[in-house]
Amino acid sequence: MKVDRYNFASQFGDELHLITEQISRMLVTGHYILTEEVSHFEAAFADYLGARYAQGVNTGTDALTIAFLALGIEPGDEVITQANTFNATVTGVIRAGAKPVLVDADEASFLIDESQVQAAITARTRVILPVHLYGKPTPLNRLLTLAQKHDLHLVEDAAQAHGARIGGRRVGTFGAAGCFSFHPSKNLAAAGDAGAIVTNHDSIDGLIRRYRELGQYGQNNHVVTGLNSKLDSIQALILSRKLPNLDSWNAQRRIVAGWYRERLGNLPLQFQSPDDEHVYHLFQIRVEKRDQLLELLRSEGIDAVVRYPTPIHLQPAFANCGWRKGQFPVAEKLANELLCLPIRPDLSVSEVDFVADKIRMFYEG
């Protein structure tokens, strides 16, 4: 048996021919940039989240960068985030001219260790940036209280958590802005790179729109140095087609995660702490001898993968930030011990059984 991470055909079902017909019409009519397809998706995505505004951009990385620019982040300002995240989280901070300040991860949730954030706040801190990592929503009450107390912005990196909720409210809508990626690997996936920024604030939305469109305020009136970062119309069309299925896909991901937990629960490994609102972009297990288990699974045709083997503070790109090995020990342990098992809405019980059998075989020798 071969167990793949992705099954893109299943995401289109019987609608593929309708989508290709629409794309063909767009290609010959020149409907490429900021068309009605983009406006339609932006409105639909904002409505789905319960946000007032959504602006489509090129990537999730651009979403973060533009959100910080729209919030007036300047060189010397500090943004607090976590050491166990994807490169884009910190790249977005640096591209906006700010200084990333890291705190360690929590052992149980694999999310930001909220207890360390207070001590990281300085006179230069402007933003707290939690990451809803692997699809698990970060509890925000404590962080929102800190942000209010110190007059800071809270920006949510929700690139892996489309549709996740906290107390019934969608992530991405709690802070000043929420940033999403629609990379093909995501729960809501484009057919290429794409992203979005959501906000409930009129002034922030206006600035987001300005910064994504080369800093224009009216045609050829460039009032700030912006980016050229617009959601592609073809990607918007694809995302609009997929969006109505997102909740059912996330519900099925939770079912698949439950199968894994049931079948692997008696083995010497750790799961990310459970959460009823988790959308399981990734299903992570924490194991010793991770690389040996990965080798076995891949030899058996199971498309397991490591996300992310090198924590932010040890990445060569950030060497000039002054971080050192051992500074964030939990993030380092997670980087050495986490293994991502295949998870998709259409994953079958027999596929999960096959993966679980191979993992048990690994432990039983």
C-alpha positions in Angstrom: 0.0 0.0 0.0 1.1 3.6 -0.7 -0.1 6.3 1.6 0.3 9.8 0.1 0.2 13.1 1.9 -1.9 14.8 -0.9 -4.8 13.8 -3.2 -5.5 17.0 -5.2 -8.0 15.3 -7.5 -10.3 14.6 -4.5 -10.5 18.4 -3.8 -12.2 19.1 -7.1 -14.6 16.1 -7.3 -17.1 16.5 -10.1 -16.4 20.2 -10.6 -13.0 20.0 -12.3 -14.5 20.5 -15.8 -16.5 23.5 -14.6 -13.3 25.1 -13.2 -11.3 24.4 -16.3 -14.0 25.9 -18.5 -14.0 29.1 -16.3 -10.2 29.3 -16.4 -10.3 29.0 -20.2 -12.6 31.9 -20.5 -10.5 34.0 -18.1 -7.4 33.2 -20.2 -8.9 34.5 -23.4 -10.7 37.5 -22.0 -7.7 38.8 -20.0 -9.3 38.5 -16.6 -6.1 38.2 -14.7 -5.6 40.8 -11.9 -8.0 42.1 -9.2 -11.1 41.0 -11.2 -14.5 40.1 -9.9 -13.3 36.6 -9.1 -10.9 38.1 -6.6 -13.5 40.4 -5.1 -15.9 37.4 -4.8 -13.4 35.3 -3.0 -12.3 38.1 -0.6 -15.9 38.7 0.3 -16.7 35.0 0.7 -13.6 34.4 2.8 -14.3 37.4 5.1 -17.9 36.2 5.5 -16.7 32.7 6.3 -14.4 33.9 9.0 -16.8 36.5 10.4 -14.4 39.3 9.5 -15.2 42.6 8.0 -12.5 42.6 5.4 -10.2 40.2 3.5 -7.5 41.3 1.0 -5.9 38.7 -1.2 -2.1 38.8 -1.7 0.6 36.7 -3.4 1.6 34.6 -0.5 1.3 34.0 3.3 4.7 35.6 3.7 3.5 38.8 1.9 0.4 38.7 4.1 2.6 39.0 7.2 4.9 41.6 5.7 2.0 43.8 4.5 0.1 43.5 7.8 3.1 44.8 9.7 3.6 47.7 7.3 -0.1 48.6 7.6 0.3 48.7 11.4 3.1 51.2 11.0 5.9 48.9 12.1 9.3 50.6 11.7 13.0 49.7 11.9 13.8 49.1 15.6 10.4 47.9 16.5 10.1 44.4 18.0 7.7 41.6 17.3 7.5 38.7 19.7 6.9 35.2 18.2 7.9 31.6 18.8 11.1 29.7 18.0 9.3 26.7 16.5 7.6 28.0 13.4 8.1 28.1 9.7 10.7 30.5 8.2 8.0 32.8 6.7 6.8 33.9 10.2 10.1 35.5 11.0 10.9 36.5 7.4 7.7 38.6 7.3 8.9 40.4 10.4 12.3 41.2 9.0 11.0 42.2 5.6 8.9 44.8 7.3 12.0 46.2 9.0 11.3 45.0 12.5 13.3 42.9 14.9 12.0 39.4 15.7 12.1 38.4 19.4 11.7 34.7 20.1 10.2 32.8 23.0 10.2 29.1 23.4 7.5 26.6 22.6 5.2 24.8 25.1 5.9 21.1 25.6 2.3 19.9 25.4 0.7 22.1 22.8 3.7 22.7 20.6 2.5 26.3 20.4 4.0 29.5 21.8 4.8 29.4 25.5 2.5 32.1 26.7 4.2 32.2 30.1 7.4 33.6 28.5 5.8 36.5 26.6 5.6 39.0 29.4 9.3 38.8 30.1 10.1 39.4 26.4 8.2 42.7 26.2 10.4 45.8 26.1 9.8 49.5 25.4 10.3 48.7 21.7 7.8 45.9 21.5 4.9 46.6 19.0 3.4 43.3 18.1 2.7 39.8 19.6 2.6 37.2 16.8 1.3 33.8 17.9 1.2 31.0 15.3 -1.7 28.6 15.2 0.7 25.8 14.4 -0.3 22.6 12.7 -3.9 23.7 12.7 -4.2 24.0 16.5 -5.6 27.4 17.7 -3.4 29.2 20.2 -5.3 30.2 23.3 -5.4 34.0 23.0 -7.0 35.3 26.1 -3.8 35.7 28.0 -2.0 37.2 24.9 -4.8 39.6 24.2 -4.7 40.8 27.8 -1.0 41.4 27.5 -1.4 43.2 24.3 -4.1 45.5 25.7 -2.1 46.1 28.9 1.0 47.2 27.0 -0.7 48.9 24.1 0.5 46.3 21.5 -1.0 44.9 18.4 -1.8 41.2 18.2 -1.3 39.7 14.7 -2.3 36.0 14.1 -0.2 33.8 11.9 -3.1 31.6 10.8 -1.4 30.1 7.7 -2.0 26.6 8.9 -5.4 27.0 10.6 -8.1 27.9 8.1 -11.4 27.4 9.8 -10.1 26.6 13.3 -12.0 28.2 16.1 -11.6 29.5 19.6 -14.9 29.3 21.5 -16.7 29.1 18.2 -15.0 32.2 16.7 -12.7 31.7 13.7 -9.0 32.3 14.2 -7.6 35.2 12.3 -10.3 37.6 13.6 -9.1 38.2 17.2 -6.3 40.6 16.7 -5.5 43.6 14.6 -5.0 41.3 11.6 -4.9 37.7 10.7 -2.6 36.3 8.0 -3.4 33.2 5.8 -1.5 31.2 3.2 -3.3 29.2 0.5 -0.2 27.2 -0.5 -1.2 23.9 -2.2 -0.3 22.0 1.0 -2.9 23.9 3.1 -6.4 22.8 4.2 -7.7 25.5 1.8 -5.4 25.2 -1.1 -4.8 27.2 -4.2 -3.1 25.7 -7.3 0.0 27.8 -6.6 1.0 30.4 -4.1 -1.6 32.7 -2.6 -2.5 34.4 0.7 -4.8 36.8 2.4 -4.9 39.3 5.2 -8.1 39.8 7.3 -9.0 42.6 9.7 -12.0 44.2 11.3 -10.6 47.7 11.1 -11.4 50.2 8.4 -8.1 52.1 8.6 -6.0 49.0 8.6 -7.8 47.5 5.7 -7.3 50.7 3.6 -3.6 50.6 4.3 -3.4 46.8 3.5 -5.0 47.6 0.1 -2.5 50.4 -0.5 0.6 48.4 0.4 -0.4 45.4 -1.7 -0.9 47.7 -4.8 2.5 49.4 -5.0 1.6 52.0 -2.4 -1.0 53.6 -4.7 -3.7 55.9 -3.5 -5.5 56.3 -6.9 -4.0 55.5 -10.2 -0.3 56.4 -10.5 -0.4 58.3 -7.1 2.2 56.3 -5.1 2.0 57.6 -1.5 4.1 54.9 0.2 6.6 52.3 -0.9 4.5 49.3 -1.3 4.6 45.8 -2.7 3.2 44.4 -5.9 1.3 41.5 -4.2 -2.1 40.7 -5.5 -4.1 37.5 -5.4 -4.2 35.9 -8.8 -7.7 35.8 -10.3 -7.3 32.1 -11.3 -6.3 31.2 -7.8 -9.2 33.2 -6.4 -11.6 31.2 -8.7 -10.2 27.9 -7.4 -10.3 29.0 -3.8 -13.9 30.1 -4.2 -14.8 26.7 -5.5 -13.2 24.9 -2.6 -14.2 27.2 0.3 -17.7 25.7 0.8 -16.1 22.3 1.4 -13.6 23.6 4.0 -15.7 22.8 7.2 -16.5 19.3 6.1 -12.9 18.7 5.1 -11.7 19.9 8.5 -14.3 17.7 10.3 -13.0 14.7 8.4 -9.4 15.6 9.3 -10.5 15.5 12.9 -11.9 12.1 12.4 -8.7 10.8 10.8 -6.7 12.3 13.7 -8.9 10.4 16.1 -8.2 7.2 14.3 -4.5 7.8 14.6 -4.8 8.7 18.3 -6.8 5.5 19.0 -4.5 3.2 17.2 -1.2 4.7 18.5 -2.3 5.7 22.0 -0.6 2.8 23.8 2.8 3.4 22.2 5.7 5.5 23.7 5.0 8.6 21.7 3.4 12.0 22.3 0.6 13.8 20.4 0.0 17.5 20.3 -2.5 18.2 23.1 -6.0 17.7 21.9 -8.4 20.5 20.9 -11.9 20.1 19.6 -11.3 23.1 17.3 -8.0 21.7 15.8 -8.2 21.5 12.0 -5.1 19.2 11.7 -3.3 20.8 8.9 -0.5 18.5 10.1 -0.7 15.5 12.3 2.4 15.4 14.4 3.7 12.7 16.7 6.7 13.2 19.0 9.0 10.2 19.1 12.5 9.2 20.0 14.6 7.8 17.1 12.5 10.0 14.8 14.7 9.7 11.8 14.9 5.9 12.0 11.1 5.7 12.1 10.8 8.1 9.2 13.2 5.9 7.2 11.1 2.9 7.9 7.8 4.5 7.0 9.1 5.9 3.8 10.5 2.6 2.8 7.0 1.2 3.2 5.5 3.8 0.9 4.2 6.1 3.6 4.7 9.7 2.8 5.7 10.9 6.3 7.8 14.0 6.5 9.6 16.2 9.0 8.3 19.8 9.6 10.6 21.7 10.6 14.0 20.0 11.3 15.8 23.2 12.1 14.2 25.8 14.5 14.2 29.4 13.6 17.1 30.5 15.9 19.5 28.0 14.3 18.6 28.8 10.7 21.6 30.3 8.7 19.3 33.1 7.3 18.9 34.5 10.8 22.5 34.1 12.1 22.9 37.9 12.5 20.0 38.0 15.0 22.3 36.8 17.8 20.4 33.7 18.9 22.4 30.6 20.1 22.0 26.9 20.3 20.4 25.9 23.6 18.6 29.2 24.0 15.2 27.7 23.1 15.5 24.0 24.3 11.9 23.0 23.7 11.9 24.2 20.2 15.1 22.3 19.6 13.7 19.1 21.1 10.6 19.4 19.0 12.7 19.9 15.8 14.5 16.7 16.6 11.5 14.6 17.6 8.4 15.6 15.6 7.2 13.5 12.7 4.3 14.4 10.5 2.1 11.5 9.4 0.0 11.7 6.3 -3.4 13.3 6.9 -6.0 14.3 4.3 -9.8 14.4 4.4 -10.1 11.4 2.2 -7.6 9.2 4.1 -9.2 5.8 4.7 -9.3 3.7 7.8 -7.3 1.0 6.0 -4.6 3.6 5.2 -4.5 4.7 8.8 -4.3 1.1 9.9 -1.4 0.5 7.6 0.5 3.4 9.0 -0.2 2.4 12.6 0.8 -1.2 11.9 4.2 0.0 10.6 4.7 2.3 13.6 3.9 -0.6 16.0 6.3 -2.8 14.1 9.0 -0.2 14.6 8.5 -0.3 18.4 8.1 -4.0 18.6 11.3 -4.7 16.6 
